[in-house]
């Protein structure tokens, strides 16, 4: 972990607004320090995907 503290690392995730995917919904990632970059896909009546990033 000491090595990672000295690096500029960005973690990117894709998440749905409503939690269709098992990793967590949009609110989960925002509460855990991720920044919502933008909507990257919108499928009618299924999901709205967001790209999120966390800078560590």
N, CA, C and O atoms as a Tinker XYZ file with bonds, in Angstrom:
   224  protein
     1  N      0.817000   -1.194000    0.000000    73     2
     2  CA     0.000000    0.000000    0.000000    64     1     3
     3  C      0.863000    1.260000    0.000000    63     2     4     5
     4  O      0.466000    2.283000   -0.559000    81     3
     5  N      2.035000    1.192000    0.622000    73     3     6
     6  CA     2.937000    2.350000    0.643000    64     5     7
     7  C      3.308000    2.780000   -0.772000    63     6     8     9
     8  O      3.404000    3.973000   -1.061000    81     7
     9  N      3.513000    1.806000   -1.649000    73     7    10
    10  CA     3.849000    2.113000   -3.029000    64     9    11
    11  C      2.734000    2.905000   -3.705000    63    10    12    13
    12  O      3.006000    3.871000   -4.418000    81    11
    13  N      1.492000    2.505000   -3.489000    73    11    14
    14  CA     0.361000    3.175000   -4.120000    64    13    15
    15  C      0.166000    4.591000   -3.618000    63    14    16    17
    16  O     -0.343000    5.436000   -4.354000    81    15
    17  N      0.556000    4.874000   -2.387000    73    15    18
    18  CA     0.399000    6.215000   -1.839000    64    17    19
    19  C      1.250000    7.234000   -2.575000    63    18    20    21
    20  O      0.932000    8.423000   -2.558000    81    19
    21  N      2.319000    6.799000   -3.219000    73    19    22
    22  CA     3.227000    7.707000   -3.919000    64    21    23
    23  C      2.865000    7.863000   -5.391000    63    22    24    25
    24  O      3.527000    8.615000   -6.106000    81    23
    25  N      1.855000    7.185000   -5.848000    73    23    26
    26  CA     1.465000    7.196000   -7.253000    64    25    27
    27  C      0.212000    8.042000   -7.470000    63    26    28    29
    28  O     -0.616000    8.189000   -6.570000    81    27
    29  N      0.088000    8.591000   -8.665000    73    27    30
    30  CA    -1.163000    9.229000   -9.077000    64    29    31
    31  C     -1.975000    8.175000   -9.812000    63    30    32    33
    32  O     -1.694000    7.843000  -10.963000    81    31
    33  N     -2.971000    7.664000   -9.136000    73    31    34
    34  CA    -3.760000    6.569000   -9.704000    64    33    35
    35  C     -5.225000    6.992000   -9.769000    63    34    36    37
    36  O     -5.776000    7.549000   -8.819000    81    35
    37  N     -5.830000    6.715000  -10.901000    73    35    38
    38  CA    -7.255000    6.951000  -11.083000    64    37    39
    39  C     -7.931000    5.600000  -11.241000    63    38    40    41
    40  O     -7.486000    4.755000  -12.018000    81    39
    41  N     -8.999000    5.408000  -10.503000    73    39    42
    42  CA    -9.797000    4.197000  -10.634000    64    41    43
    43  C    -11.087000    4.580000  -11.332000    63    42    44    45
    44  O    -11.815000    5.458000  -10.869000    81    43
    45  N    -11.368000    3.926000  -12.439000    73    43    46
    46  CA   -12.586000    4.196000  -13.193000    64    45    47
    47  C    -13.545000    3.025000  -13.046000    63    46    48    49
    48  O    -13.137000    1.865000  -13.080000    81    47
    49  N    -14.825000    3.343000  -12.882000    73    47    50
    50  CA   -15.866000    2.323000  -12.823000    64    49    51
    51  C    -17.049000    2.791000  -13.663000    63    50    52    53
    52  O    -17.227000    3.982000  -13.917000    81    51
    53  N    -17.837000    1.834000  -14.077000    73    51    54
    54  CA   -19.097000    2.118000  -14.762000    64    53    55
    55  C    -20.196000    1.552000  -13.886000    63    54    56    57
    56  O    -20.136000    0.397000  -13.464000    81    55
    57  N    -21.202000    2.374000  -13.614000    73    55    58
    58  CA   -22.281000    1.947000  -12.728000    64    57    59
    59  C    -23.616000    2.460000  -13.236000    63    58    60    61
    60  O    -23.703000    3.479000  -13.921000    81    59
    61  N    -24.637000    1.725000  -12.882000    73    59    62
    62  CA   -26.004000    2.122000  -13.209000    64    61    63
    63  C    -26.576000    2.979000  -12.081000    63    62    64    65
    64  O    -26.132000    2.885000  -10.937000    81    63
    65  N    -27.538000    3.793000  -12.400000    73    63    66
    66  CA   -28.184000    4.645000  -11.398000    64    65    67
    67  C    -28.966000    3.839000  -10.370000    63    66    68    69
    68  O    -29.045000    4.237000   -9.208000    81    67
    69  N    -29.542000    2.719000  -10.775000    73    67    70
    70  CA   -30.464000    1.989000   -9.909000    64    69    71
    71  C    -29.913000    0.675000   -9.367000    63    70    72    73
    72  O    -30.638000   -0.025000   -8.659000    81    71
    73  N    -28.692000    0.313000   -9.657000    73    71    74
    74  CA   -28.105000   -0.877000   -9.051000    64    73    75
    75  C    -28.397000   -2.180000   -9.744000    63    74    76    77
    76  O    -28.538000   -3.197000   -9.064000    81    75
    77  N    -28.495000   -2.211000  -11.040000    73    75    78
    78  CA   -28.691000   -3.461000  -11.770000    64    77    79
    79  C    -27.430000   -4.321000  -11.676000    63    78    80    81
    80  O    -27.511000   -5.549000  -11.664000    81    79
    81  N    -26.283000   -3.683000  -11.612000    73    79    82
    82  CA   -25.013000   -4.396000  -11.588000    64    81    83
    83  C    -24.615000   -4.730000  -10.151000    63    82    84    85
    84  O    -24.955000   -3.982000   -9.235000    81    83
    85  N    -23.902000   -5.838000   -9.937000    73    83    86
    86  CA   -23.619000   -6.320000   -8.576000    64    85    87
    87  C    -22.607000   -5.489000   -7.787000    63    86    88    89
    88  O    -22.526000   -5.652000   -6.570000    81    87
    89  N    -21.844000   -4.618000   -8.413000    73    87    90
    90  CA   -20.808000   -3.871000   -7.693000    64    89    91
    91  C    -21.358000   -2.709000   -6.881000    63    90    92    93
    92  O    -20.662000   -2.201000   -6.002000    81    91
    93  N    -22.560000   -2.281000   -7.142000    73    91    94
    94  CA   -23.153000   -1.154000   -6.428000    64    93    95
    95  C    -23.752000   -0.159000   -7.403000    63    94    96    97
    96  O    -23.385000   -0.114000   -8.577000    81    95
    97  N    -24.677000    0.633000   -6.894000    73    95    98
    98  CA   -25.314000    1.627000   -7.751000    64    97    99
    99  C    -24.562000    2.957000   -7.693000    63    98   100   101
   100  O    -23.553000    3.075000   -6.998000    81    99
   101  N    -25.049000    3.938000   -8.411000    73    99   102
   102  CA   -24.412000    5.247000   -8.505000    64   101   103
   103  C    -24.214000    5.876000   -7.129000    63   102   104   105
   104  O    -23.135000    6.395000   -6.841000    81   103
   105  N    -25.222000    5.840000   -6.286000    73   103   106
   106  CA   -25.118000    6.427000   -4.941000    64   105   107
   107  C    -24.023000    5.774000   -4.109000    63   106   108   109
   108  O    -23.323000    6.457000   -3.362000    81   107
   109  N    -23.867000    4.471000   -4.230000    73   107   110
   110  CA   -22.827000    3.755000   -3.483000    64   109   111
   111  C    -21.447000    4.300000   -3.829000    63   110   112   113
   112  O    -20.643000    4.575000   -2.938000    81   111
   113  N    -21.175000    4.456000   -5.117000    73   111   114
   114  CA   -19.858000    4.931000   -5.527000    64   113   115
   115  C    -19.630000    6.384000   -5.134000    63   114   116   117
   116  O    -18.531000    6.742000   -4.709000    81   115
   117  N    -20.640000    7.215000   -5.269000    73   115   118
   118  CA   -20.497000    8.619000   -4.878000    64   117   119
   119  C    -20.225000    8.723000   -3.374000    63   118   120   121
   120  O    -19.382000    9.514000   -2.950000    81   119
   121  N    -20.925000    7.940000   -2.579000    73   119   122
   122  CA   -20.693000    7.942000   -1.126000    64   121   123
   123  C    -19.292000    7.466000   -0.759000    63   122   124   125
   124  O    -18.794000    7.780000    0.322000    81   123
   125  N    -18.654000    6.711000   -1.651000    73   123   126
   126  CA   -17.319000    6.185000   -1.398000    64   125   127
   127  C    -16.226000    6.962000   -2.131000    63   126   128   129
   128  O    -15.145000    6.433000   -2.391000    81   127
   129  N    -16.515000    8.208000   -2.458000    73   127   130
   130  CA   -15.484000    9.107000   -2.965000    64   129   131
   131  C    -15.281000    9.148000   -4.462000    63   130   132   133
   132  O    -14.320000    9.761000   -4.927000    81   131
   133  N    -16.144000    8.525000   -5.228000    73   131   134
   134  CA   -16.031000    8.576000   -6.681000    64   133   135
   135  C    -16.729000    9.810000   -7.219000    63   134   136   137
   136  O    -17.736000   10.256000   -6.668000    81   135
   137  N    -16.191000   10.360000   -8.300000    73   135   138
   138  CA   -16.775000   11.533000   -8.955000    64   137   139
   139  C    -17.508000   11.070000  -10.213000    63   138   140   141
   140  O    -16.962000   10.313000  -11.015000    81   139
   141  N    -18.735000   11.526000  -10.377000    73   139   142
   142  CA   -19.531000   11.175000  -11.554000    64   141   143
   143  C    -19.025000   12.007000  -12.727000    63   142   144   145
   144  O    -19.161000   13.231000  -12.736000    81   143
   145  N    -18.439000   11.330000  -13.721000    73   143   146
   146  CA   -17.867000   12.021000  -14.873000    64   145   147
   147  C    -18.945000   12.400000  -15.898000    63   146   148   149
   148  O    -18.936000   13.508000  -16.435000    81   147
   149  N    -19.869000   11.472000  -16.163000    73   147   150
   150  CA   -20.931000   11.754000  -17.136000    64   149   151
   151  C    -21.713000   10.474000  -17.417000    63   150   152   153
   152  O    -21.275000    9.375000  -17.074000    81   151
   153  N    -22.866000   10.632000  -18.038000    73   151   154
   154  CA   -23.641000    9.492000  -18.528000    64   153   155
   155  C    -22.962000    9.018000  -19.812000    63   154   156   157
   156  O    -22.682000    9.816000  -20.707000    81   155
   157  N    -22.702000    7.718000  -19.892000    73   155   158
   158  CA   -22.049000    7.192000  -21.094000    64   157   159
   159  C    -22.984000    6.347000  -21.949000    63   158   160   161
   160  O    -22.695000    6.091000  -23.118000    81   159
   161  N    -24.106000    5.910000  -21.374000    73   159   162
   162  CA   -25.068000    5.118000  -22.139000    64   161   163
   163  C    -26.427000    5.186000  -21.454000    63   162   164   165
   164  O    -26.527000    5.158000  -20.227000    81   163
   165  N    -27.455000    5.275000  -22.264000    73   163   166
   166  CA   -28.810000    5.269000  -21.720000    64   165   167
   167  C    -29.643000    4.309000  -22.549000    63   166   168   169
   168  O    -29.890000    4.536000  -23.733000    81   167
   169  N    -30.069000    3.234000  -21.903000    73   167   170
   170  CA   -30.907000    2.230000  -22.548000    64   169   171
   171  C    -32.319000    2.381000  -21.995000    63   170   172   173
   172  O    -32.539000    2.201000  -20.797000    81   171
   173  N    -33.260000    2.704000  -22.846000    73   171   174
   174  CA   -34.642000    2.920000  -22.418000    64   173   175
   175  C    -35.193000    1.717000  -21.656000    63   174   176   177
   176  O    -35.064000    0.573000  -22.093000    81   175
   177  N    -35.801000    1.996000  -20.524000    73   175   178
   178  CA   -36.441000    0.987000  -19.677000    64   177   179
   179  C    -35.487000   -0.090000  -19.151000    63   178   180   181
   180  O    -35.936000   -1.149000  -18.711000    81   179
   181  N    -34.172000    0.172000  -19.192000    73   179   182
   182  CA   -33.245000   -0.810000  -18.640000    64   181   183
   183  C    -32.226000   -0.167000  -17.700000    63   182   184   185
   184  O    -32.217000   -0.473000  -16.508000    81   183
   185  N    -31.361000    0.725000  -18.218000    73   183   186
   186  CA   -30.347000    1.304000  -17.351000    64   185   187
   187  C    -29.799000    2.604000  -17.920000    63   186   188   189
   188  O    -29.905000    2.875000  -19.116000    81   187
   189  N    -29.212000    3.398000  -17.035000    73   187   190
   190  CA   -28.479000    4.594000  -17.404000    64   189   191
   191  C    -27.095000    4.443000  -16.782000    63   190   192   193
   192  O    -26.944000    4.490000  -15.561000    81   191
   193  N    -26.086000    4.260000  -17.636000    73   191   194
   194  CA   -24.740000    3.990000  -17.162000    64   193   195
   195  C    -23.931000    5.290000  -17.009000    63   194   196   197
   196  O    -23.962000    6.168000  -17.871000    81   195
   197  N    -23.214000    5.379000  -15.895000    73   195   198
   198  CA   -22.363000    6.527000  -15.611000    64   197   199
   199  C    -20.915000    6.066000  -15.523000    63   198   200   201
   200  O    -20.627000    4.965000  -15.055000    81   199
   201  N    -20.014000    6.922000  -15.980000    73   199   202
   202  CA   -18.580000    6.712000  -15.773000    64   201   203
   203  C    -18.196000    7.487000  -14.527000    63   202   204   205
   204  O    -18.474000    8.682000  -14.427000    81   203
   205  N    -17.556000    6.810000  -13.572000    73   203   206
   206  CA   -17.128000    7.438000  -12.329000    64   205   207
   207  C    -15.634000    7.249000  -12.164000    63   206   208   209
   208  O    -15.054000    6.288000  -12.669000    81   207
   209  N    -15.020000    8.182000  -11.449000    73   207   210
   210  CA   -13.581000    8.133000  -11.234000    64   209   211
   211  C    -13.254000    8.475000   -9.796000    63   210   212   213
   212  O    -13.892000    9.336000   -9.190000    81   211
   213  N    -12.249000    7.792000   -9.251000    73   211   214
   214  CA   -11.754000    8.097000   -7.907000    64   213   215
   215  C    -10.250000    8.315000   -8.020000    63   214   216   217
   216  O     -9.526000    7.461000   -8.532000    81   215
   217  N     -9.791000    9.460000   -7.541000    73   215   218
   218  CA    -8.381000    9.792000   -7.587000    64   217   219
   219  C     -7.746000    9.390000   -6.253000    63   218   220   221
   220  O     -8.184000    9.842000   -5.195000    81   219
   221  N     -6.709000    8.537000   -6.304000    73   219   222
   222  CA    -6.043000    8.142000   -5.071000    64   221   223
   223  C     -4.552000    8.412000   -5.184000    63   222   224
   224  O     -3.804000    8.147000   -4.243000    81   223
